[in-house]
Amino acid sequence: MKKSPAFMPKVLLAAFSIGAISSCTTSASGNRAMAADGRAIHRPEQLDDFYLKEPVNVQGLGTKAALEKLDREYRAICRKAGEVPLDLMYEVPAGYERPLKFQAGGTFENAVREIAATSGLEWKRRGNTYKFQAPRENDRLSQETLSVPPDFLARIGGNPDDRRLGARAVFEKRGVSFDPSTRLSVSGSRLSVETRSPSDQVAISGTVDAIVRCSPLLIRLDAQAFEVPAGRTWLAPANGIITGSQLADLRRIPGVRENALPAVCSRCNEPGRIDLPGETLRFEPGLLGLGIQVKAELTQKARGANPDTISMDGQTPDGGTRIATSTRADGSRMVLAVTPTIIDATGRPVKQTR
């Protein structure tokens, strides 16, 4: 049976420190704290809701290098999303340079979960520190059956044809190094495991946990277009995020007309459009950090030869509403309000099912 490097010296992998956090004052903004420079501040426990823009390729990297790359991506997303990055640290045992062979995706913490599992390491987070360690080895035979999605093997390997490979081969393609005693088999939605290696048990159960948590997500978009007559006073929120009470104030303005567009579901970062009589809505939502990046453009063709167009491109909380405004030559205004909501395959909002 393969030996665990549990007693090897540990290497501390630390991210760059963010000195600005300690020097800035904070104020409450809804349920989010804000830094003095206007950036949002999140807590470590929110990292399992912090979405990566796209999977992070850790092909050919050992555990430490994979975590370093993931940390750089996390910081890049924070810069784009207007978030203050946490000063995260990673305690990794020495001896885990075996190259990984997959792309870590979903949320930040789910990517950590995948890297740890493929490395055969247990992990936990205390505050801002992720601690990884090899499980205690023994020679006891372990047998268990795990529930998995029907497309489990294809999702592990990243290719629909991978389901034709055996379960062991698909895990090894990902970078897992199995003990010769380990036996795997998949039947429908059941993964049967027999092993004498605790590290193999951790690799298998951790990967199943990561894959189940990283289920495919959609974004539902609800949009309304408003017409505000010339001469009517209404101030749009400066940050582009509008509350329910502010929308109610907009609706109460005399002469305002509202047109609710059909709700639509979209995959992340997938452009789409809705064509209606006299108007077209183009959109491209994507998960980014603790919110949704919304690109949308509404074109109305009813007024003369030149169509009126209003665009938005910005960050929106899950279930929050972002608006954009445009003033016409006659003084009237167009207002586009878009509410993106992350939903699962059943259509339920994810934030309500957690």
C-alpha positions in Angstrom: 0.0 0.0 0.0 1.3 3.5 -0.8 2.8 5.4 2.1 1.4 8.7 3.3 3.8 11.7 3.6 1.8 12.7 6.8 5.0 13.2 8.9 6.8 15.3 6.3 7.5 18.9 7.3 4.8 21.4 6.4 5.3 24.3 4.0 3.3 27.5 4.6 2.0 29.0 1.4 0.8 32.6 2.0 -0.9 35.0 -0.3 0.2 38.6 -0.5 -1.2 40.6 2.4 -3.7 43.3 1.9 -2.6 46.1 4.2 -5.4 48.4 3.0 -8.0 46.3 4.9 -6.6 47.3 8.3 -6.3 51.0 7.4 -9.8 51.6 6.0 -12.9 52.4 7.9 -16.1 50.5 7.1 -19.7 51.2 7.0 -22.8 49.1 6.5 -24.4 48.9 3.1 -27.3 46.5 3.2 -25.9 43.3 4.5 -22.4 44.0 3.1 -19.6 46.0 4.8 -17.9 48.6 2.6 -14.3 49.7 2.7 -13.6 53.5 2.7 -12.7 53.3 -1.0 -16.2 51.9 -1.8 -15.1 48.3 -2.3 -17.2 45.5 -0.7 -15.8 43.4 2.1 -16.7 39.7 2.3 -16.2 37.2 5.1 -14.2 33.9 4.8 -17.4 31.8 5.2 -18.7 33.4 2.0 -16.0 31.8 -0.1 -18.3 28.9 -0.9 -20.6 31.4 -2.6 -17.7 33.2 -4.4 -18.0 32.1 -8.0 -15.1 31.8 -10.3 -15.7 33.4 -13.7 -14.5 30.2 -15.4 -12.7 27.0 -14.3 -9.0 27.4 -13.3 -6.7 25.2 -15.3 -4.3 23.4 -12.9 -3.0 20.9 -15.5 0.5 19.9 -14.6 0.6 21.7 -11.3 1.3 20.2 -7.8 -1.0 21.0 -4.9 0.9 24.1 -3.7 1.2 25.6 -7.2 -2.4 24.8 -8.0 -3.5 26.7 -4.9 -1.2 29.6 -5.7 -2.9 29.9 -9.2 -6.3 29.7 -7.7 -5.5 32.5 -5.3 -4.3 34.7 -8.1 -7.5 34.1 -10.0 -9.5 34.9 -6.8 -7.7 38.2 -6.5 -8.2 39.1 -10.1 -12.0 38.5 -9.7 -12.0 40.6 -6.6 -10.5 43.5 -8.6 -13.0 43.2 -11.3 -16.0 42.8 -9.0 -15.0 45.7 -6.7 -14.3 43.4 -3.7 -11.5 43.6 -1.1 -9.7 40.2 -1.3 -9.1 38.3 1.9 -5.5 37.6 2.9 -5.7 33.8 2.6 -3.1 31.4 3.7 -2.6 27.7 2.8 -0.8 25.1 4.9 0.3 22.3 2.6 2.4 19.2 3.5 5.6 18.8 1.6 5.8 16.0 -1.0 2.6 16.8 -3.0 4.2 17.8 -6.3 2.5 15.1 -8.3 0.8 17.0 -11.3 -2.9 17.5 -11.2 -4.8 17.1 -14.5 -8.1 18.9 -14.4 -9.8 22.3 -14.2 -11.1 23.4 -10.8 -14.4 25.2 -11.1 -17.6 26.4 -9.4 -17.0 28.5 -6.3 -13.6 29.3 -4.8 -14.0 26.9 -2.0 -15.3 24.2 -4.2 -12.1 24.6 -6.3 -10.1 24.2 -3.0 -12.2 21.1 -2.3 -11.4 19.6 -5.7 -7.6 20.3 -5.4 -7.5 18.7 -1.9 -9.5 15.6 -3.0 -7.4 14.9 -6.1 -4.3 15.3 -3.9 -5.7 12.8 -1.4 -5.7 15.4 1.4 -8.1 16.3 4.1 -8.7 20.0 4.6 -10.4 22.5 6.8 -10.6 26.3 7.0 -10.1 28.2 10.2 -10.7 31.9 9.6 -8.5 32.9 6.7 -6.3 29.8 6.8 -6.8 26.6 4.8 -5.0 23.6 6.4 -4.4 20.5 4.4 -3.1 17.2 5.8 -2.8 13.5 4.9 -5.3 11.2 6.5 -4.0 8.8 9.1 -3.1 5.5 7.4 -4.3 2.1 8.5 -4.7 -1.3 6.9 -8.5 -1.7 7.5 -10.7 -2.6 4.5 -13.3 0.1 3.9 -16.4 -0.5 1.8 -19.0 2.1 0.9 -21.5 3.1 -1.8 -21.9 6.7 -2.7 -24.7 8.4 -4.6 -23.5 10.2 -7.7 -25.1 12.0 -10.6 -25.9 9.9 -13.7 -23.2 11.8 -15.7 -20.6 11.5 -12.9 -17.8 10.0 -14.9 -18.2 12.4 -17.7 -18.1 15.3 -15.3 -15.0 14.0 -13.6 -13.1 13.5 -16.8 -14.5 16.6 -18.5 -15.5 14.6 -21.6 -18.8 12.8 -22.4 -16.9 9.9 -23.8 -15.1 9.4 -20.5 -18.1 7.4 -19.2 -16.8 4.6 -21.4 -13.7 4.4 -19.3 -13.7 2.6 -16.0 -14.2 4.6 -12.8 -10.6 4.1 -11.7 -9.2 5.2 -15.1 -11.3 8.4 -15.0 -10.1 9.3 -11.5 -6.5 8.6 -12.6 -6.9 10.8 -15.7 -7.7 13.6 -13.3 -4.4 13.1 -11.4 -5.5 10.8 -8.5 -2.8 8.2 -7.6 -4.6 5.1 -6.4 -3.3 2.3 -4.2 -3.4 -1.1 -6.0 -5.9 -2.4 -3.5 -8.6 0.1 -4.4 -11.6 -1.1 -6.4 -14.2 1.2 -8.0 -17.3 0.5 -10.0 -20.2 2.7 -11.1 -23.8 1.4 -11.7 -26.3 4.0 -12.6 -26.2 6.6 -9.8 -24.2 4.4 -7.4 -20.4 4.4 -6.9 -19.1 1.4 -5.1 -15.7 1.8 -3.3 -13.5 -0.8 -1.7 -10.1 0.3 -0.4 -7.5 -0.1 2.3 -6.1 3.4 1.7 -7.5 6.3 3.7 -6.0 8.7 1.2 -7.8 7.0 -1.6 -11.0 7.1 0.4 -10.5 10.9 0.9 -9.8 11.4 -2.8 -13.0 9.5 -3.9 -15.4 11.0 -1.3 -14.0 14.5 -1.7 -14.3 14.4 -5.5 -17.9 13.1 -5.2 -18.7 16.0 -2.8 -17.1 18.6 -5.1 -18.9 17.3 -8.2 -22.3 17.1 -6.4 -21.8 20.7 -5.1 -20.7 22.0 -8.5 -24.0 21.2 -10.2 -24.8 23.1 -13.5 -26.4 26.4 -12.8 -28.5 28.8 -14.9 -29.3 32.5 -14.5 -32.9 33.6 -14.8 -33.4 37.2 -16.0 -36.4 39.2 -15.2 -36.5 42.6 -17.0 -38.8 45.6 -17.1 -38.6 48.7 -19.4 -40.0 52.0 -18.1 -40.9 55.2 -19.9 -40.5 58.3 -17.8 -42.2 61.4 -19.3 -40.2 64.6 -19.8 -40.4 67.0 -16.9 -40.8 64.3 -14.2 -38.2 64.3 -11.4 -36.7 60.9 -10.6 -33.1 60.2 -9.4 -31.6 56.9 -10.3 -29.3 55.3 -7.7 -25.7 56.3 -8.3 -24.4 52.7 -7.9 -26.9 51.3 -10.5 -28.5 48.9 -7.9 -32.1 49.7 -7.1 -34.2 48.5 -4.2 -37.8 47.4 -4.2 -39.0 50.6 -2.6 -37.1 52.7 -5.1 -38.8 50.8 -7.9 -42.1 51.4 -6.3 -41.3 55.1 -6.2 -40.6 55.0 -9.9 -43.9 53.3 -10.7 -45.8 55.9 -8.7 -44.5 58.8 -10.9 -47.5 60.1 -12.9 -47.4 59.1 -16.6 -44.7 56.4 -16.1 -45.3 53.3 -18.3 -43.9 49.9 -17.5 -43.4 47.0 -19.9 -42.5 43.7 -18.3 -40.4 41.5 -20.7 -40.7 37.7 -20.7 -38.4 36.0 -18.2 -35.6 34.1 -19.8 -33.0 31.5 -18.5 -29.5 31.6 -19.7 -26.3 29.6 -19.1 -23.4 31.6 -17.7 -21.5 33.8 -20.2 -23.9 32.7 -23.0 -25.3 35.5 -25.1 -28.9 35.5 -26.0 -31.8 37.8 -27.1 -35.5 38.3 -26.9 -37.3 39.7 -30.0 -40.6 41.4 -29.4 -42.8 43.7 -31.5 -40.9 47.0 -31.6 -38.0 46.0 -29.3 -35.1 43.6 -28.8 -33.3 42.7 -25.6 -29.8 41.3 -25.8 -28.2 39.9 -22.7 -25.1 38.0 -21.5 -25.0 37.2 -17.7 -22.1 35.6 -15.9 -21.3 34.5 -12.4 -18.5 36.6 -10.9 -17.4 36.6 -7.3 -20.4 37.1 -4.9 -22.7 38.4 -7.6 -23.6 38.3 -11.3 -22.1 40.3 -14.1 -24.9 41.6 -16.2 -24.5 42.8 -19.8 -27.8 43.8 -21.4 -29.0 46.1 -24.2 -32.6 47.1 -25.0 -33.3 48.5 -28.5 -36.7 50.1 -29.1 -37.8 50.8 -32.7 -41.1 52.5 -32.2 -39.9 56.1 -32.2 -39.1 57.3 -35.6 -36.4 55.9 -37.9 -33.6 55.9 -35.4 -34.1 53.2 -32.7 -33.4 54.1 -29.1 -30.9 51.9 -27.3 -30.1 51.6 -23.6 -27.2 49.4 -22.3 -25.9 48.2 -19.0 -22.8 46.3 -17.9 -22.2 45.9 -14.2 -22.2 43.7 -11.1 -25.4 42.8 -9.4 -26.1 40.8 -6.3 -27.9 37.5 -6.8 -31.6 38.4 -6.9 -30.8 42.1 -6.9 -31.9 44.6 -9.6 -29.6 46.7 -11.7 -30.9 49.6 -13.8 -29.6 51.7 -16.6 -31.2 55.0 -17.8 -31.0 57.0 -21.1 -32.4 60.4 -21.8 -34.0 61.1 -25.2 -33.8 64.4 -27.1 -37.3 65.3 -26.0 -36.4 65.0 -22.3 -38.2 61.7 -21.7 -36.2 58.8 -20.3 -35.8 55.1 -20.9 -35.1 53.0 -17.8 -34.1 49.3 -18.1 -34.3 47.2 -14.9 -32.8 43.7 -14.9 -33.0 41.2 -12.0 -30.7 38.1 -12.4 -31.3 35.1 -10.1 -29.0 32.0 -9.9 -31.2 28.9 -10.3 -30.5 25.2 -10.3 -31.7 22.6 -12.8 -35.1 22.5 -11.2 -35.6 26.2 -11.5 -35.3 26.9 -7.8 -33.2 29.9 -6.6 -29.9 28.6 -5.3 -29.7 31.1 -2.4 -33.0 29.8 -1.1 -32.1 26.1 -1.2 -28.8 26.5 0.7 
